[in-house]
Amino acid sequence: MYLPFAYSAYPRFNLEDPLRALASRVVSMNEVLHLPPWMNDWMVHEAKRSKIDAVIMLMPEGARLSQSGSLFTKRAFINAGLPVIDMWADMVDSSHWDHDKMVQYVGETLEQI
């Protein structure tokens, strides 16, 4: 998700004020990376441009905006013909994370794809 962000959103040309130049690079990150509808088409475009065969999405647990945004993005990938592997987890609390179980789940799902 972050790799193509540098290509499409980092270039800024305000060399007179380095702080403003840096701020202009990150001011829209939340909207671009987490909120529908902006991220959906952009992420599908970047996946196709990068010739991605399947998408692994970290799906946040709980009723946060990023969760519902992720569901819209998942739908966009599926509609574009890209298989999606959901990894439901809390991005902050790892107390319920089972590394071995997740590795097995992703591996088995990739084999099915």
Backbone as CSV, one residue per row, in Angstrom:
resi,resn,N_x,N_y,N_z,CA_x,CA_y,CA_z,C_x,C_y,C_z
1,MET,0.818,-1.192,0.000,0.000,0.000,0.000,0.862,1.258,0.000
2,TYR,1.997,1.245,0.665,2.803,2.460,0.774,3.813,2.625,-0.359
3,LEU,4.236,1.525,-0.974,5.269,1.607,-1.990,4.919,2.563,-3.133
4,PRO,3.755,2.442,-3.769,3.479,3.351,-4.880,3.129,4.764,-4.427
5,PHE,2.909,4.945,-3.134,2.555,6.269,-2.645,3.676,7.259,-2.919
6,ALA,4.905,6.805,-2.800,6.044,7.692,-3.044,6.026,8.188,-4.481
7,TYR,5.680,7.319,-5.396,5.672,7.685,-6.806,4.607,8.728,-7.129
8,SER,3.409,8.512,-6.641,2.289,9.345,-7.087,1.999,10.554,-6.206
9,ALA,2.490,10.570,-4.992,2.092,11.653,-4.088,3.247,12.418,-3.458
10,TYR,4.466,11.951,-3.584,5.569,12.649,-2.930,6.097,13.874,-3.670
11,PRO,6.149,13.870,-4.996,6.798,15.012,-5.653,6.154,16.353,-5.285
12,ARG,6.946,17.226,-4.735,6.500,18.577,-4.405,7.648,19.511,-4.731
13,PHE,7.343,20.715,-5.124,8.384,21.614,-5.593,8.351,22.947,-4.860
14,ASN,8.493,22.885,-3.557,8.553,24.093,-2.750,9.910,24.094,-2.048
15,LEU,10.934,24.442,-2.795,12.290,24.376,-2.247,12.619,25.549,-1.342
16,GLU,11.809,26.592,-1.369,12.078,27.753,-0.539,11.779,27.493,0.933
17,ASP,10.839,26.615,1.215,10.455,26.331,2.591,10.425,24.809,2.792
18,PRO,11.514,24.218,3.272,11.584,22.763,3.414,10.482,22.177,4.292
19,LEU,10.078,22.873,5.353,9.024,22.358,6.227,7.692,22.262,5.486
20,ARG,7.350,23.294,4.712,6.113,23.249,3.920,6.194,22.164,2.843
21,ALA,7.346,21.986,2.255,7.514,20.941,1.246,7.269,19.565,1.871
22,LEU,7.831,19.331,3.059,7.626,18.060,3.747,6.165,17.879,4.136
23,ALA,5.561,18.909,4.697,4.157,18.822,5.102,3.257,18.539,3.909
24,SER,3.545,19.115,2.752,2.702,18.904,1.581,2.748,17.460,1.107
25,ARG,3.791,16.750,1.496,3.901,15.350,1.096,2.996,14.446,1.932
26,VAL,2.703,14.828,3.158,1.970,13.933,4.045,0.574,14.423,4.411
27,VAL,0.214,15.622,4.006,-1.059,16.183,4.443,-2.264,15.368,3.960
28,SER,-2.163,14.719,2.825,-3.310,13.965,2.309,-3.159,12.461,2.473
29,MET,-2.152,11.999,3.194,-1.934,10.553,3.306,-3.154,9.812,3.835
30,ASN,-3.785,10.319,4.872,-4.929,9.605,5.436,-6.042,9.442,4.408
31,GLU,-6.342,10.495,3.680,-7.401,10.411,2.688,-7.024,9.453,1.564
32,VAL,-5.791,9.528,1.109,-5.370,8.695,-0.013,-5.262,7.235,0.396
33,LEU,-4.780,6.965,1.595,-4.488,5.592,1.983,-5.621,4.873,2.712
34,HIS,-6.589,5.587,3.258,-7.539,4.909,4.128,-9.008,5.184,3.869
35,LEU,-9.339,6.170,3.088,-10.748,6.531,2.974,-11.297,6.293,1.576
36,PRO,-12.424,5.580,1.505,-13.072,5.476,0.208,-13.706,6.824,-0.123
37,PRO,-13.866,7.175,-1.338,-13.579,6.385,-2.544,-12.182,6.598,-3.098
38,TRP,-11.391,7.493,-2.526,-10.098,7.816,-3.115,-9.184,6.612,-3.230
39,MET,-9.084,5.845,-2.178,-8.091,4.780,-2.181,-8.473,3.614,-3.082
40,ASN,-9.754,3.381,-3.301,-10.170,2.191,-4.032,-9.593,2.142,-5.437
41,ASP,-9.911,3.126,-6.244,-9.441,3.137,-7.629,-7.923,3.232,-7.695
42,TRP,-7.349,4.027,-6.798,-5.902,4.194,-6.790,-5.198,2.874,-6.481
43,MET,-5.689,2.143,-5.480,-5.047,0.885,-5.109,-5.212,-0.168,-6.196
44,VAL,-6.388,-0.223,-6.826,-6.594,-1.154,-7.937,-5.661,-0.794,-9.089
45,HIS,-5.581,0.490,-9.405,-4.685,0.939,-10.479,-3.244,0.523,-10.198
46,GLU,-2.784,0.765,-8.984,-1.404,0.430,-8.636,-1.173,-1.078,-8.636
47,ALA,-2.154,-1.855,-8.214,-2.019,-3.318,-8.228,-1.886,-3.820,-9.660
48,LYS,-2.703,-3.280,-10.552,-2.625,-3.701,-11.957,-1.324,-3.210,-12.593
49,ARG,-0.935,-1.990,-12.298,0.309,-1.443,-12.847,1.508,-2.263,-12.405
50,SER,1.446,-2.779,-11.194,2.540,-3.578,-10.641,2.390,-5.067,-10.938
51,LYS,1.350,-5.412,-11.695,1.096,-6.807,-12.086,0.942,-7.730,-10.871
52,ILE,0.162,-7.277,-9.894,-0.112,-8.051,-8.683,-1.090,-9.178,-9.019
53,ASP,-0.814,-10.389,-8.534,-1.681,-11.535,-8.794,-2.760,-11.718,-7.740
54,ALA,-2.476,-11.292,-6.513,-3.429,-11.427,-5.412,-3.123,-10.344,-4.388
55,VAL,-4.122,-10.025,-3.583,-3.996,-8.962,-2.592,-4.160,-9.559,-1.201
56,ILE,-3.238,-9.229,-0.312,-3.378,-9.587,1.102,-3.733,-8.299,1.831
57,MET,-4.909,-8.281,2.448,-5.386,-7.073,3.125,-5.486,-7.295,4.622
58,LEU,-4.850,-6.423,5.370,-5.042,-6.401,6.810,-6.368,-5.706,7.073
59,MET,-7.318,-6.450,7.578,-8.660,-5.931,7.833,-8.782,-5.646,9.326
60,PRO,-8.888,-4.382,9.693,-8.944,-4.039,11.117,-10.229,-4.512,11.771
61,GLU,-10.079,-5.065,12.958,-11.245,-5.477,13.723,-11.867,-4.263,14.399
62,GLY,-13.136,-4.364,14.695,-13.818,-3.260,15.370,-14.545,-2.372,14.386
63,ALA,-15.251,-1.426,14.912,-16.088,-0.558,14.088,-15.399,0.775,13.852
64,ARG,-14.274,0.736,13.184,-13.550,1.961,12.868,-13.759,2.294,11.401
65,LEU,-13.551,3.555,11.058,-13.703,3.975,9.676,-12.779,3.187,8.754
66,SER,-11.568,2.882,9.211,-10.649,2.137,8.362,-11.181,0.747,8.052
67,GLN,-11.988,0.183,8.961,-12.572,-1.126,8.699,-13.551,-1.038,7.544
68,SER,-14.473,-0.100,7.592,-15.453,-0.004,6.517,-14.786,0.411,5.220
69,GLY,-13.780,1.273,5.296,-13.041,1.635,4.101,-12.363,0.434,3.483
70,SER,-11.813,-0.437,4.299,-11.163,-1.646,3.803,-12.157,-2.550,3.080
71,LEU,-13.383,-2.609,3.560,-14.387,-3.439,2.896,-14.708,-2.909,1.498
72,PHE,-14.773,-1.591,1.341,-14.989,-1.012,0.015,-13.798,-1.304,-0.899
73,THR,-12.598,-1.221,-0.361,-11.408,-1.490,-1.160,-11.358,-2.962,-1.562
74,LYS,-11.699,-3.836,-0.648,-11.746,-5.271,-0.967,-12.706,-5.503,-2.118
75,ARG,-13.875,-4.894,-2.075,-14.852,-5.047,-3.146,-14.290,-4.540,-4.475
76,ALA,-13.561,-3.425,-4.438,-12.967,-2.875,-5.662,-11.959,-3.856,-6.259
77,PHE,-11.126,-4.468,-5.420,-10.165,-5.458,-5.911,-10.885,-6.651,-6.539
78,ILE,-11.901,-7.155,-5.864,-12.645,-8.312,-6.371,-13.327,-7.961,-7.694
79,ASN,-13.939,-6.790,-7.763,-14.584,-6.363,-9.007,-13.584,-6.218,-10.153
80,ALA,-12.324,-5.952,-9.812,-11.267,-5.824,-10.823,-10.646,-7.185,-11.164
81,GLY,-11.157,-8.250,-10.545,-10.665,-9.587,-10.839,-9.439,-10.004,-10.045
82,LEU,-9.135,-9.285,-8.974,-7.984,-9.629,-8.139,-8.457,-10.350,-6.883
83,PRO,-7.966,-11.570,-6.644,-8.357,-12.272,-5.421,-7.802,-11.574,-4.188
84,VAL,-8.585,-11.613,-3.099,-8.209,-10.934,-1.861,-8.145,-11.949,-0.722
85,ILE,-7.060,-11.892,0.030,-6.907,-12.696,1.240,-7.069,-11.750,2.423
86,ASP,-8.105,-11.985,3.218,-8.366,-11.151,4.403,-7.506,-11.612,5.570
87,MET,-6.901,-10.672,6.241,-6.206,-10.958,7.489,-6.840,-10.082,8.568
88,TRP,-7.869,-10.599,9.229,-8.568,-9.831,10.264,-7.711,-9.783,11.511
89,ALA,-7.369,-8.578,11.931,-6.523,-8.409,13.112,-6.645,-6.982,13.620
90,ASP,-6.257,-6.807,14.859,-6.190,-5.478,15.443,-4.791,-4.934,15.173
91,MET,-4.712,-3.782,14.542,-3.413,-3.231,14.163,-2.623,-2.697,15.362
92,VAL,-3.267,-2.584,16.508,-2.606,-2.030,17.688,-2.391,-3.092,18.761
93,ASP,-3.352,-3.978,18.927,-3.305,-4.983,19.989,-2.987,-6.351,19.387
94,SER,-1.802,-6.848,19.633,-1.389,-8.134,19.062,-1.668,-9.315,19.992
95,SER,-2.418,-9.096,21.059,-2.630,-10.168,22.037,-3.410,-11.352,21.456
96,HIS,-4.161,-11.151,20.388,-4.921,-12.249,19.772,-4.270,-12.737,18.481
97,TRP,-3.110,-12.216,18.138,-2.431,-12.584,16.896,-1.784,-13.956,17.036
98,ASP,-2.009,-14.812,16.063,-1.401,-16.141,16.046,-0.588,-16.252,14.751
99,HIS,0.698,-16.029,14.863,1.580,-15.982,13.697,1.500,-17.274,12.877
100,ASP,1.651,-18.417,13.522,1.657,-19.692,12.801,0.328,-19.941,12.089
101,LYS,-0.759,-19.632,12.760,-2.082,-19.808,12.153,-2.235,-18.910,10.917
102,MET,-1.765,-17.673,11.009,-1.902,-16.746,9.894,-1.019,-17.160,8.719
103,VAL,0.199,-17.631,9.001,1.083,-18.102,7.935,0.445,-19.286,7.214
104,GLN,-0.141,-20.203,7.970,-0.803,-21.357,7.367,-2.008,-20.913,6.534
105,TYR,-2.808,-20.006,7.074,-3.995,-19.499,6.365,-3.616,-18.841,5.039
106,VAL,-2.628,-17.970,5.067,-2.221,-17.270,3.843,-1.647,-18.275,2.839
107,GLY,-0.807,-19.182,3.311,-0.224,-20.190,2.419,-1.272,-21.054,1.752
108,GLU,-2.223,-21.553,2.534,-3.288,-22.400,1.973,-4.157,-21.621,0.990
109,THR,-4.458,-20.388,1.316,-5.291,-19.573,0.431,-4.558,-19.273,-0.875
110,LEU,-3.264,-18.950,-0.810,-2.493,-18.712,-2.028,-2.447,-19.947,-2.911
111,GLU,-2.342,-21.128,-2.309,-2.339,-22.366,-3.090,-3.668,-22.552,-3.815
112,GLN,-4.774,-22.194,-3.190,-6.095,-22.301,-3.825,-6.233,-21.343,-5.005
113,ILE,-5.613,-20.168,-4.852,-5.697,-19.155,-5.919,-4.878,-19.634,-7.103
